[in-house]
Amino acid sequence: MDFLVELFRNLLDHPDWVAMKLAPNKDKFMEVISGTGDIKADIEKFCTTFYPFLKENHDFLASVGLDDMKAS
């Protein structure tokens, strides 16, 4: 879950860097993940709405001594 959020955040901050590291063709990569929607808006919405759930999960795991990574 953390990887996915960070991947999306990096994609917004550095679209050329992230896409080129994951796929040999940036245009094809963006086509596959975006479909027909506004990929930037979709990623921003996902990160904004998903992060509180991720943080809650990390906080719970930390409270029972099972989380070495806290969401920041």
N, C-alpha and C positions, 0 to 999 in steps of 0.2 A: 504494500500500500504506500509506504514511504517512497519507494522507487518511482511509482507511477506519478505521484504528486510532484516529486522533484524533476522527473522527466518532462512533465508538462510545463512546469515553471521555467526550466531551462529552454524548452522549445519556444516559449514566449520571449525570453531574454536573448537567446542566441539561436534563432531558427536555422541558420546555415550550419552552425557547429553541431547541434544535436542531430539534425537530420543526416548530415554527412557521416556522423559516427555510427548511426544505426542502419543506414541504407545506402547503397551505392548511388542511388539516383534521388536527389532531393525532391524533384517534382513528383515522381511516382510515390514517394513516401507521403508527401502532403496530400496527394490525391486519395490515397488509401485511407488515411486517418480522418480526412475532412469530409469525404462524401460530397454532398451538395450544400452543406451548411457553412456558417461562418466559424471556422476552426478556432480563430483567436478568441472570439466571444465564448465559444463552447468550452475551451480550456480554462479561461478565466472563471467562468461560472462553476465548472467542476471543482477547481482548486478552492474557490471561495466557499462553496457549499459542502464539500467533502472534508476540508480541513478540520472543522469542529468535531466531526465523528472520529477522525484519525487521532486527534489530540485526546479525546475522551477515552479511546481505546488504550493509548499509551499511558494515560494517567491511571487507568484501572490496573493495567499490567504492572506498572511501577508500584502501585499500592500493595500488591501481593508479591513483590520482589521478582517479577518475571520479565521486566523490560529494561534492557540496557540502552535503548534509544528513545529519548523523549522527543516528541514533536516540538519544534520551536517556532 
